[in-house]
Amino acid sequence: MPVSGVVLGCSAAADEVAARVAAVDGVEVYGVLPDGLIVAVVEADTVEGEVSLVSALHDVEGVASVRLAYHNFEDVA
């Protein structure tokens, strides 16, 4: 199961953008930093699913950038 930590930059009010990001299934927002960056975790069943989720984050209104901060892939049996 791939898990990634991402940091999102905003072009709008970060709290509002964080709420929209949190509404994306498979994404959990962990916080909004004082400088307006959003810290989130993306989880999916497959790498392809994770790539789709990250692509979807780029389409969320107010998201200006998505940066990968951490990635791990474990085969959980």
PyMOL CGO cylinders between C-alpha atoms (Angstrom):
from pymol import cmd
from pymol.cgo import CYLINDER

trace = [
    CYLINDER, 0.00, 0.00, 0.00, 1.59, 3.29, -1.05, 0.3, 1, 1, 1, 1, 1, 1,
    CYLINDER, 1.59, 3.29, -1.05, 1.50, 6.15, 1.45, 0.3, 1, 1, 1, 1, 1, 1,
    CYLINDER, 1.50, 6.15, 1.45, 2.81, 9.64, 0.74, 0.3, 1, 1, 1, 1, 1, 1,
    CYLINDER, 2.81, 9.64, 0.74, 3.17, 12.81, 2.72, 0.3, 1, 1, 1, 1, 1, 1,
    CYLINDER, 3.17, 12.81, 2.72, 2.53, 15.92, 0.65, 0.3, 1, 1, 1, 1, 1, 1,
    CYLINDER, 2.53, 15.92, 0.65, 2.79, 19.65, 1.21, 0.3, 1, 1, 1, 1, 1, 1,
    CYLINDER, 2.79, 19.65, 1.21, 0.34, 21.79, -0.72, 0.3, 1, 1, 1, 1, 1, 1,
    CYLINDER, 0.34, 21.79, -0.72, 0.79, 25.46, -1.56, 0.3, 1, 1, 1, 1, 1, 1,
    CYLINDER, 0.79, 25.46, -1.56, -2.34, 27.60, -1.81, 0.3, 1, 1, 1, 1, 1, 1,
    CYLINDER, -2.34, 27.60, -1.81, -3.48, 30.42, -4.04, 0.3, 1, 1, 1, 1, 1, 1,
    CYLINDER, -3.48, 30.42, -4.04, -6.44, 31.15, -1.72, 0.3, 1, 1, 1, 1, 1, 1,
    CYLINDER, -6.44, 31.15, -1.72, -7.25, 31.06, 2.01, 0.3, 1, 1, 1, 1, 1, 1,
    CYLINDER, -7.25, 31.06, 2.01, -5.46, 27.96, 3.31, 0.3, 1, 1, 1, 1, 1, 1,
    CYLINDER, -5.46, 27.96, 3.31, -8.19, 26.89, 5.76, 0.3, 1, 1, 1, 1, 1, 1,
    CYLINDER, -8.19, 26.89, 5.76, -10.79, 26.88, 2.98, 0.3, 1, 1, 1, 1, 1, 1,
    CYLINDER, -10.79, 26.88, 2.98, -8.47, 25.00, 0.63, 0.3, 1, 1, 1, 1, 1, 1,
    CYLINDER, -8.47, 25.00, 0.63, -7.65, 22.49, 3.40, 0.3, 1, 1, 1, 1, 1, 1,
    CYLINDER, -7.65, 22.49, 3.40, -11.36, 21.74, 3.81, 0.3, 1, 1, 1, 1, 1, 1,
    CYLINDER, -11.36, 21.74, 3.81, -11.68, 21.04, 0.08, 0.3, 1, 1, 1, 1, 1, 1,
    CYLINDER, -11.68, 21.04, 0.08, -8.55, 18.86, 0.12, 0.3, 1, 1, 1, 1, 1, 1,
    CYLINDER, -8.55, 18.86, 0.12, -9.86, 16.91, 3.13, 0.3, 1, 1, 1, 1, 1, 1,
    CYLINDER, -9.86, 16.91, 3.13, -13.02, 16.11, 1.16, 0.3, 1, 1, 1, 1, 1, 1,
    CYLINDER, -13.02, 16.11, 1.16, -10.97, 14.07, -1.36, 0.3, 1, 1, 1, 1, 1, 1,
    CYLINDER, -10.97, 14.07, -1.36, -11.35, 10.36, -0.52, 0.3, 1, 1, 1, 1, 1, 1,
    CYLINDER, -11.35, 10.36, -0.52, -7.97, 8.87, 0.39, 0.3, 1, 1, 1, 1, 1, 1,
    CYLINDER, -7.97, 8.87, 0.39, -6.49, 12.17, 1.58, 0.3, 1, 1, 1, 1, 1, 1,
    CYLINDER, -6.49, 12.17, 1.58, -6.14, 13.21, 5.21, 0.3, 1, 1, 1, 1, 1, 1,
    CYLINDER, -6.14, 13.21, 5.21, -5.16, 16.75, 6.15, 0.3, 1, 1, 1, 1, 1, 1,
    CYLINDER, -5.16, 16.75, 6.15, -2.91, 16.92, 9.20, 0.3, 1, 1, 1, 1, 1, 1,
    CYLINDER, -2.91, 16.92, 9.20, -2.62, 20.66, 9.49, 0.3, 1, 1, 1, 1, 1, 1,
    CYLINDER, -2.62, 20.66, 9.49, -2.19, 24.10, 8.04, 0.3, 1, 1, 1, 1, 1, 1,
    CYLINDER, -2.19, 24.10, 8.04, 1.15, 25.77, 8.73, 0.3, 1, 1, 1, 1, 1, 1,
    CYLINDER, 1.15, 25.77, 8.73, 1.36, 29.46, 9.69, 0.3, 1, 1, 1, 1, 1, 1,
    CYLINDER, 1.36, 29.46, 9.69, 2.74, 30.29, 6.24, 0.3, 1, 1, 1, 1, 1, 1,
    CYLINDER, 2.74, 30.29, 6.24, -0.37, 28.79, 4.59, 0.3, 1, 1, 1, 1, 1, 1,
    CYLINDER, -0.37, 28.79, 4.59, 1.08, 25.44, 3.52, 0.3, 1, 1, 1, 1, 1, 1,
    CYLINDER, 1.08, 25.44, 3.52, -1.13, 22.37, 4.00, 0.3, 1, 1, 1, 1, 1, 1,
    CYLINDER, -1.13, 22.37, 4.00, 0.32, 19.10, 5.28, 0.3, 1, 1, 1, 1, 1, 1,
    CYLINDER, 0.32, 19.10, 5.28, -1.55, 15.98, 4.14, 0.3, 1, 1, 1, 1, 1, 1,
    CYLINDER, -1.55, 15.98, 4.14, -1.18, 12.22, 3.70, 0.3, 1, 1, 1, 1, 1, 1,
    CYLINDER, -1.18, 12.22, 3.70, -2.31, 10.35, 0.59, 0.3, 1, 1, 1, 1, 1, 1,
    CYLINDER, -2.31, 10.35, 0.59, -3.12, 6.62, 0.83, 0.3, 1, 1, 1, 1, 1, 1,
    CYLINDER, -3.12, 6.62, 0.83, -4.25, 4.25, -1.92, 0.3, 1, 1, 1, 1, 1, 1,
    CYLINDER, -4.25, 4.25, -1.92, -4.36, 0.53, -2.63, 0.3, 1, 1, 1, 1, 1, 1,
    CYLINDER, -4.36, 0.53, -2.63, -2.06, 0.80, -5.66, 0.3, 1, 1, 1, 1, 1, 1,
    CYLINDER, -2.06, 0.80, -5.66, 0.63, 3.12, -7.00, 0.3, 1, 1, 1, 1, 1, 1,
    CYLINDER, 0.63, 3.12, -7.00, -1.69, 4.01, -9.87, 0.3, 1, 1, 1, 1, 1, 1,
    CYLINDER, -1.69, 4.01, -9.87, -4.40, 4.96, -7.38, 0.3, 1, 1, 1, 1, 1, 1,
    CYLINDER, -4.40, 4.96, -7.38, -1.96, 7.14, -5.48, 0.3, 1, 1, 1, 1, 1, 1,
    CYLINDER, -1.96, 7.14, -5.48, -0.88, 8.89, -8.68, 0.3, 1, 1, 1, 1, 1, 1,
    CYLINDER, -0.88, 8.89, -8.68, -4.55, 9.56, -9.46, 0.3, 1, 1, 1, 1, 1, 1,
    CYLINDER, -4.55, 9.56, -9.46, -5.10, 11.04, -6.00, 0.3, 1, 1, 1, 1, 1, 1,
    CYLINDER, -5.10, 11.04, -6.00, -2.10, 13.35, -6.29, 0.3, 1, 1, 1, 1, 1, 1,
    CYLINDER, -2.10, 13.35, -6.29, -3.30, 14.43, -9.74, 0.3, 1, 1, 1, 1, 1, 1,
    CYLINDER, -3.30, 14.43, -9.74, -6.74, 15.12, -8.27, 0.3, 1, 1, 1, 1, 1, 1,
    CYLINDER, -6.74, 15.12, -8.27, -5.15, 17.37, -5.63, 0.3, 1, 1, 1, 1, 1, 1,
    CYLINDER, -5.15, 17.37, -5.63, -3.76, 19.58, -8.41, 0.3, 1, 1, 1, 1, 1, 1,
    CYLINDER, -3.76, 19.58, -8.41, -7.37, 20.10, -9.56, 0.3, 1, 1, 1, 1, 1, 1,
    CYLINDER, -7.37, 20.10, -9.56, -8.73, 21.19, -6.16, 0.3, 1, 1, 1, 1, 1, 1,
    CYLINDER, -8.73, 21.19, -6.16, -9.73, 24.85, -6.27, 0.3, 1, 1, 1, 1, 1, 1,
    CYLINDER, -9.73, 24.85, -6.27, -7.10, 26.99, -4.54, 0.3, 1, 1, 1, 1, 1, 1,
    CYLINDER, -7.10, 26.99, -4.54, -4.25, 24.46, -4.72, 0.3, 1, 1, 1, 1, 1, 1,
    CYLINDER, -4.25, 24.46, -4.72, -1.24, 26.08, -6.38, 0.3, 1, 1, 1, 1, 1, 1,
    CYLINDER, -1.24, 26.08, -6.38, 1.31, 23.29, -5.87, 0.3, 1, 1, 1, 1, 1, 1,
    CYLINDER, 1.31, 23.29, -5.87, 1.66, 19.75, -4.54, 0.3, 1, 1, 1, 1, 1, 1,
    CYLINDER, 1.66, 19.75, -4.54, 5.09, 18.71, -3.27, 0.3, 1, 1, 1, 1, 1, 1,
    CYLINDER, 5.09, 18.71, -3.27, 6.06, 15.18, -2.29, 0.3, 1, 1, 1, 1, 1, 1,
    CYLINDER, 6.06, 15.18, -2.29, 7.68, 15.16, 1.16, 0.3, 1, 1, 1, 1, 1, 1,
    CYLINDER, 7.68, 15.16, 1.16, 7.63, 11.42, 1.92, 0.3, 1, 1, 1, 1, 1, 1,
    CYLINDER, 7.63, 11.42, 1.92, 6.78, 8.19, 0.11, 0.3, 1, 1, 1, 1, 1, 1,
    CYLINDER, 6.78, 8.19, 0.11, 6.61, 4.61, 1.35, 0.3, 1, 1, 1, 1, 1, 1,
    CYLINDER, 6.61, 4.61, 1.35, 5.32, 1.44, -0.26, 0.3, 1, 1, 1, 1, 1, 1,
    CYLINDER, 5.32, 1.44, -0.26, 4.67, -1.65, 1.81, 0.3, 1, 1, 1, 1, 1, 1,
    CYLINDER, 4.67, -1.65, 1.81, 3.13, -4.88, 0.65, 0.3, 1, 1, 1, 1, 1, 1,
    CYLINDER, 3.13, -4.88, 0.65, 0.79, -5.69, 3.51, 0.3, 1, 1, 1, 1, 1, 1,
    CYLINDER, 0.79, -5.69, 3.51, -0.22, -9.34, 3.45, 0.3, 1, 1, 1, 1, 1, 1,
]
cmd.load_cgo(trace, "trace")
